[in-house]
Amino acid sequence: MKKDTLEYRMMMEHNRMKIPNSKLLSGSLVGKYPISLDGGRTTIFISDLSKEAETREKYQVRKDNKLFFFVKKPKV
Protein backbone atom coordinates (compact mmCIF):
# COMPACT_ATOMS: atom_id res chain seq x y z
CA MET A 1 0.00 0.00 0.00
CA LYS A 2 1.26 3.44 -0.90
CA LYS A 3 1.79 6.05 1.75
CA ASP A 4 -0.42 8.85 0.49
CA THR A 5 -1.52 10.54 3.66
CA LEU A 6 -1.46 14.27 4.14
CA GLU A 7 1.26 13.94 6.78
CA TYR A 8 3.50 12.03 4.37
CA ARG A 9 3.01 14.61 1.62
CA MET A 10 3.89 17.47 3.97
CA MET A 11 7.14 15.88 5.19
CA MET A 12 10.15 17.93 4.12
CA GLU A 13 12.21 14.85 3.24
CA HIS A 14 9.58 13.74 0.75
CA ASN A 15 9.23 17.14 -0.92
CA ARG A 16 12.95 17.89 -1.04
CA MET A 17 13.54 15.15 -3.58
CA LYS A 18 11.27 16.98 -6.05
CA ILE A 19 12.64 20.52 -5.47
CA PRO A 20 15.66 21.45 -7.63
CA ASN A 21 18.82 22.55 -5.83
CA SER A 22 18.68 26.00 -7.43
CA LYS A 23 15.39 26.71 -5.66
CA LEU A 24 16.66 25.37 -2.35
CA LEU A 25 19.52 27.88 -2.48
CA SER A 26 17.34 30.91 -3.24
CA GLY A 27 18.08 33.65 -0.76
CA SER A 28 21.50 32.19 -0.07
CA LEU A 29 24.59 34.36 -0.43
CA VAL A 30 26.88 31.46 -1.26
CA GLY A 31 28.87 32.30 -4.37
CA LYS A 32 27.64 35.91 -4.52
CA TYR A 33 29.67 39.12 -4.37
CA PRO A 34 28.53 42.25 -2.49
CA ILE A 35 28.42 45.60 -4.28
CA SER A 36 28.01 48.74 -2.24
CA LEU A 37 26.00 51.43 -4.04
CA ASP A 38 24.84 54.93 -3.24
CA GLY A 39 27.70 55.73 -0.86
CA GLY A 40 27.22 52.53 1.14
CA ARG A 41 23.50 53.03 1.71
CA THR A 42 22.54 50.19 -0.63
CA THR A 43 24.18 46.78 -0.89
CA ILE A 44 23.27 44.23 -3.55
CA PHE A 45 24.71 40.82 -4.25
CA ILE A 46 25.55 39.58 -7.76
CA SER A 47 26.81 36.21 -8.92
CA ASP A 48 29.12 37.48 -11.69
CA LEU A 49 31.76 39.95 -10.53
CA SER A 50 32.59 40.93 -14.11
CA LYS A 51 29.19 42.65 -14.37
CA GLU A 52 29.87 45.05 -11.51
CA ALA A 53 30.25 48.15 -13.72
CA GLU A 54 27.09 47.30 -15.65
CA THR A 55 25.15 46.83 -12.41
CA ARG A 56 26.34 50.17 -11.03
CA GLU A 57 25.34 51.92 -14.27
CA LYS A 58 21.85 50.34 -14.30
CA TYR A 59 21.32 51.32 -10.67
CA GLN A 60 22.29 54.92 -11.36
CA VAL A 61 20.01 55.16 -14.41
CA ARG A 62 17.06 53.75 -12.45
CA LYS A 63 17.73 56.09 -9.55
CA ASP A 64 17.89 59.13 -11.86
CA ASN A 65 14.64 58.14 -13.62
CA LYS A 66 12.88 57.58 -10.32
CA LEU A 67 13.91 61.00 -9.02
CA PHE A 68 12.81 62.64 -12.25
CA PHE A 69 9.15 61.90 -11.49
CA PHE A 70 9.26 63.55 -8.06
CA VAL A 71 10.89 66.82 -9.12
CA LYS A 72 8.58 69.76 -9.76
CA LYS A 73 8.63 70.84 -13.36
CA PRO A 74 9.18 74.57 -13.97
CA LYS A 75 6.22 76.54 -15.26
CA VAL A 76 6.74 78.05 -18.68
CORWO-V30633 format. One record per helix or strand of 2 or more residues. SS is the DSSP state (alpha for helix, beta for strand). FROM is the first residue (numbers start at 1). LEN is the number of residues. Records with the same first field share a line. If there is no record, write none. Layout:
# CORWO-V30633
SS: FROM-LEN  FROM-LEN
This chain:
# CORWO-V30633
alpha: 6-5  12-5  21-4  38-3  49-22
beta: 33-5  42-5
